């Protein structure tokens, strides 16, 4: 190989193909990756120097041209554009410039834990709504931006695929391909010939259903990325044929000792001891031996604490109180609402119970095991649907239950219970309950149809009154129903009752994308109510649009209630209070049994521990207890309505006693684990200053708003106001053609509604505007953003010169005995205060001077004279820039070391400046009284 004339290091400025470029991190001696001087990462190219017609040479950045001077507003525009184009920022968190979320301090804890591990193996088991997706995304993005991984796969249940895909793109600027049973064939067809999937799509979100088949599973294992995130990881560790295949898949992925593995679950211990330790064994096979060893002093358990984090909301609230963070979670205000099975509706309920007793007695007389299972199923299905709504009752009564399935299969039908956690989309159909075409059955159907509506349905009446109060109080409720028919029934009657409100129903009939669109379509409504089945209790975040939850149908598992409420009461909820209401029949025996024996126990556990511990699985025992409760007679029907406390659930409770004991045991074990896994020893407040420092260096929300408004005015397309003060509208059709084409490439050709509370610096809209203005400043004859200016202002009392500098640093570190080298960039303001005895300033004061208020203009010849004098002065003092560059490199190293010490990070760091420093702007401020 020919020896090159130069070794170009990351951060060096070079000239090639007639323009200037910045050498990027991935470059080698014989192969350069280059980014245009005024461009961004998307415009990088690769070239081989020895094959170029003209040699690649070191370049220097030209000083500003005094003849192209602008005003001070244009100078500030350039400063903002420079900051907002930075992606490889100079702080210790490499990912900051590429994320569109401002994490709270506690969400940095898993990231700090990850930095401590040579190979990241983490189980993040934070409570529902704390932000596990953000915590995992931060880790993955940081590893990618450090160059430690180049490919990422997220494995999740099918209904979460689209959510993960959008979260990765919107929050972390990672464009992911979705691999599902429906999309995989299309994705593979679109691959260039001979290009492997993960080379073309370095980031993928994979449905766990897609890799069930042996062919897909083997192909994925053979080519899997270096970093894997597994959401709802508990569904991959418990028993069952499909779940066993999932666990084997994760075992094989984890067998690669260098693969990063991040497991996410809000319910790591669901009462299944073996499943819990299966999950831990994926972090390290040694951890399986911890089963039965509860001592917190056990060295192996202490080692596990480095890989396992579990925080309750209470933990977060306590930390925020200590640090005065001031941005805690919303207060979750819970209440209960009851209705009576009175009048015609009560008579109908009693008639259904009588019908079910007849079915049970018939089955007992016939004495066939299959017949008994069929009748049990019909009884539970019918009584659950009747308790839900007349519409669900009609659906169950008119759908024939065939006897071809075994009793075991029938009673494990998830339509009868609350649905599998990883397949809620297909389990909100009403279960069939028609087993014979008797005249009584027809009478029941007719009664259910006749009793539909607010007049005869006491449950619906109670809901309408409650929703009306919520709307009057300014809340936006989500009403959760168990079945599709109920959701449509409720939505229809709510629309009639509240014609001025926007009301919609979302069920498993819709695809995930259709559900998402229907939710987003409600954003403009001043008053909105969403009616949904549990297809929305996981998968789509509702905290930005809704502030209340109503459980119209009781779930039979307390975990489902927590999941429903957690869609609204979660990270990102802006309301100070979220209202949660549980609606139940005060004289309905099924509601009473579920409430007293299951939900109340779940609430007590959650209150004691701070997180939900799921009810242990035992469908046969639960079904038997529910049947006993369902057939209990409502005594004293003609007298005053009875309260749930007056039911005697003695026999059903005794049936569930073994499960209650298991549940209590799971609670005790979870409490013992918490003392090790709460991660109180890691203090995110120690590194929050570094995070906030990077935010200031790269641009805050206020900087983004000022920049975009100013840029649009200068580009001849002022933003238009809307009814909402925090929102404005951009009409891209009036922008310069080059910028319009770039926006169109990002799917931003149509008018854009801009929400200042959500628009982050890393949004493509901000980046493209900043890039366009920066390129314009470097090349246009009359630039919109000025590299030089001279201004009169009352904000200085002596002549002051500001130099806007772009510094690049070479950051080197070693992890797992492997060296990594990266480039970091930052924009710094250097001020020279006075001329007879000049004082050099590099601090917040220098930065604030850039935001001074001009008070007058100078003649053009005076402007050029002042700028030339300022450029000559800097050229006469080159040591100042060299000293500044070294000081900034030392500061950056100290920042990295502070974060490293807080995280007990592994690895060695060094930082060196890239010289010469780029002088991006020269601005002279003269006192107005001169």
Secondary structure, 3 states (H helix, E strand, C coil): CCCCCCCCCCCCEEEECCEEEEECCCCECCEEEEEECCCCHHHCEEECHHHCCCCCEECCCCCCCHHHCCCHHHHHHHHHHHHHHCCCECCCCCCHHHCCCCCCHHHHHHHHHHHCCCCCEEEECCCCCCCHHHHHHHHHHHHHHCCCCCCEEEEECHHHHHHHHHHHHHHHCCCCEEECCCCHHHHHHCCCCCCCHHHHCCEEEEECCHHHCHHHHHHHHHHCCCEEEECCHHHHCCCCHHHHHHHHHHHHHHCCCCCEEEEECCCCCCCCHHHHHHHHHHHCHHHHHHCCCCCCCCHHHHHHCCCEECCCHHHHHHHHHHHCCCCCCCEEEEEEEEECCCHHHHHHHHHHHHHHHHHHHHHHHHCCHHHHHHHHHHHHHHHHHHHHCHHHHHHHHCCECCCCCCHHHHHCCCCCCCCCCCCCCCCCCCCCCECCCCHHHHHHHHHHHHCCCCCCCHHHHHHHHHHHHHHHCCCCEEEECCCHHHHHHHHHHHHHHCCCCEEEEECCCCCHHHHHHHHHCCCCCCCEEEEECHHHCCCCCCCCCCCEEEECCCCCCHHHHHHHHHHHCCCCCCCCEEEEEEEEECCCHHHHHHHHHHHHHHHHHHHHHCCCCCCCCCHHHHHHHHHHHHCCCCCCCCCCCCCHHHCCCHHHHHHHHHHHHHHHHHHHHHHHHHHHHCCCCCCCHHHHHHHHHHHHHHCCHHHHHHHHHHHHHHCCCCCEECCCCCEEEECHHHCCHHHHHHHHHCCCCCCEEEECCCCCCCCHHHHHHHHHHHHHHHHCCCCCCCCEEEEEECCCCCCEEEEEEEEEEEEEEEECCEEEEEEEEEEEEEEEECCCCCEEECCHHHHHHCCCCEEECCCHHHHHHHHHHHHHHHHCCHHHHHHHHHHHHHHHHHHHHHHHHHHCCCCEEEEEEEEEEEEEEEEEEEECCC
